[in-house]
Amino acid sequence: MTNEIVIPIHKSTYVNGSIYNKKFRVSDSILTALIYICASLSILILIGIMGYVFVRGIPQISVEFLSTVPSTIKGTFGILGNIINTIYIVVITLLIATPLGVGAAIYLNEYAKGGRAVRIIEFTTETLSGIPSIIFGLFGYVLFGNALGFGYSILTGSLTLAIMVLPLITRTTQEALKTVPSSYRSGALGIGATKWYMIHTILLPSAMPGIVTGVILSIGRIVGESAALLFTAGSGYLLPKDFFGKILESGGTLTIQLYLSMQKAKYDQAFGIAVVLLMIVLTINGLAKFLSHKFNTEVKDS
């Protein structure tokens, strides 16, 4: 005779083929409907804004619009100079902010021991990201423009924007490093690897999707910034005569030219520039999604 253990099961346990007794709640249906309504409204607002801008701005887009600069003598208007200035500022800003942001995140996450100092640094970083951009513009004008003598220039604007996007790159990199399993660290250190070797061969490649996403989002903020650049980079629109000399000259970005066109009541020009900006932002977001997916796939395959 075998000993059998019998577990009593209440007959109400099986309901509609499930071990859970499902109950219909009116509140769940109401909340679900509200969620779908909010999501639909967000999509409709986005479609409405983009649709209106494209309808007003696409007729202004032409080869002359994209390949010339404003000329009073010829009576033409173009944004090529502003596009080049935007590229200058994006590249210089990232060259300054990316190493600093990634380095700060590595220090906070891998070297600094938890304590008051780390909490103060993290609080300062979060506070820095919430300061209005126009205050950064005033600070950049006083420090880089006047004190250091760079004046209204692309370099002044780039240094100012580097301070603005530094918290974004630091926080995204720090969060990306936190997602790397601790077993990677202990395994690398256990086989005799130095800490820095472990960081740049294991941690950084594993956290690369988050780092790249943070950098690309920073590009989006740089492209869309105007308030800080009004006080620092100026509104110059001429094409560069010297590649490196242009860095110390005034250079207005697309957003600055958009602001000036609106100020002069040239709405058609403003909507044309807005279309170009929207296309740039959409391209940046698409690139962020693509690179993030690509790096995630490579990490999983490895």
Long-range contacts (C-beta under 8 A, 24 or more apart in sequence): 50-278, 53-271, 53-274, 53-275, 53-278, 54-275, 54-278, 56-267, 56-268, 56-271, 57-271, 57-272, 57-273, 57-274, 57-275, 58-275, 59-268, 60-268, 60-269, 60-271, 60-272, 60-275, 61-272, 61-275, 61-276, 65-272, 66-276, 69-237, 69-238, 69-239, 70-237, 77-269, 79-237, 79-254, 79-257, 79-272, 79-273, 79-276, 80-239, 81-236, 81-237, 81-238, 81-239, 81-251, 81-252, 82-237, 82-252, 82-253, 82-254, 82-256, 82-257, 82-273, 83-254, 83-276, 84-239, 84-240, 84-251, 85-154, 85-233, 85-236, 85-237, 85-251, 85-252, 85-253, 86-223, 86-253, 86-254, 88-154, 88-158, 88-240, 88-246, 88-247, 88-251, 89-154, 89-157, 89-158, 89-161, 89-222, 89-229, 89-233, 89-251, 89-253, 90-219, 90-222, 90-223, 92-154, 92-155, 92-158, 92-247, 93-158, 93-161, 93-162, 93-165, 93-218, 93-222, 94-215, 94-218, 94-219, 94-222, 96-158, 96-159, 96-162, 97-161, 97-162, 97-163, 97-165, 97-166, 97-169, 97-218, 98-169, 98-215, 100-162, 100-166, 100-169, 101-165, 101-166, 101-167, 101-168, 101-169, 101-170, 101-173, 101-214, 102-169, 102-170, 102-173, 102-211, 104-166, 104-170, 105-169, 105-170, 105-171, 105-173, 105-174, 105-176, 105-177, 106-173, 106-177, 106-199, 106-203, 108-170, 108-174, 109-174, 109-177, 109-178, 110-177, 110-195, 110-199, 110-203, 125-166, 125-167, 125-170, 125-171, 126-167, 126-171, 128-163, 128-166, 128-167, 129-167, 129-168, 129-171, 132-227, 133-164, 133-225, 133-227, 133-228, 134-227, 134-228, 134-231, 136-160, 136-161, 136-163, 136-164, 136-228, 137-227, 137-228, 137-229, 137-230, 137-231, 137-232, 138-231, 139-163, 140-228, 140-231, 140-232, 141-231, 141-232, 144-232, 145-231, 145-232, 150-248, 151-248, 151-250, 152-232, 152-233, 152-234, 152-236, 152-250, 153-232, 153-233, 153-234, 153-247, 153-248, 153-249, 153-250, 153-251, 154-233, 154-246, 154-247, 154-248, 154-249, 154-250, 154-251, 155-247, 155-248, 156-232, 156-233, 157-228, 157-229, 157-232, 157-233, 157-251, 157-253, 158-233, 159-232, 160-228, 160-229, 160-232, 161-222, 161-225, 161-228, 161-229, 164-221, 164-225, 164-228, 165-218, 165-221, 165-222, 168-214, 168-217, 168-218, 168-221, 169-211, 169-214, 169-215, 169-218, 171-214, 172-210, 172-211, 172-213, 172-214, 172-217, 173-207, 173-210, 173-211, 173-214, 175-210, 176-207, 176-208, 176-209, 176-210, 176-211, 176-213, 176-214, 177-203, 177-207, 177-210, 179-207, 179-210, 180-206, 180-207, 205-299, 206-299, 208-295, 208-299, 209-291, 209-292, 209-295, 209-296, 209-299, 210-292, 212-288, 212-291, 212-292, 212-295, 213-288, 213-291, 213-292, 216-284, 216-287, 216-288, 216-291, 217-288, 219-284, 220-281, 220-284, 220-285, 223-253, 223-254, 223-255, 223-277, 223-280, 223-281, 223-284, 224-255, 224-277, 224-281, 225-253, 225-255, 226-253, 226-255, 226-256, 226-258, 226-259, 229-253, 229-255, 229-256, 230-256, 230-259, 235-260, 254-280
